């Protein structure tokens, strides 16, 4: 199975082209990728078991981003349930759909709810990752996200009975939509910078404006580029469009 087939089958209500571009910029199309705060590129593991084991051994309590779509998860919660490729993409699509719906409820944000949702998904409401969202949008427009074969045995299953956690247990994935607050003006400024105003208008606005309450910064530092690992790992990317993995 190739990446495009997988993403198309698992994107739910989100445009598969958008999810394909997001996956490419987040993980480079590597299903067992783990992005750790403070590290410029994701760690890529040869097997899902390795990714789970090493993630759980991390001493940091900061959220890591896992799998194809970079789901935000606490290291201790990394498991099969969030790393299964199709399920990982589907869970990310659900979050992006929720975020886009909320972006549409504010005049300042509804002009481009897709860009808004991707920026907040990769960052936070207070600190949206506009650069990442812009890169994803550019890739969608150009249609230049590469396609290649996924690891042998990859399937489009969303549920893994053996690896699923108790439905009543604490959620594995950090739901960034839960931090939604009444700060549309601040989000709009970060996502869609306004044109400069005259000095008179700025003075009048400054006198009347009340600064919004700041929320905690995003727990994960964005990884700005697709994975570009060591020579040992680069064989995972040494494939052209439609090429096969070794």
Buried (B, 14 or more C-beta within 10 A) or exposed (E): BBBBBBBBBBBBEBBBBBBBBBBBBBBBBBBBBBBBBEEEBBBBBEEBEBBBEBBEEBEEEEBBBBBBBBBBBBBEBBBBBBBBBBBBBBBBBBBBBBBBEBBBEBEBBBBBBBBBBBBBBBBBBBBBBBBBBEBBBEBBEEEEBBBBBBBEEBEBEBEBEEBBBEEEEEEBBBEBBEEBEEBBEBBBEBBBEEEEEEEEEEEEEEEEEEEBEEBEEBBBBBBEEBBEBEEEBEEBBEBEEEEEBE
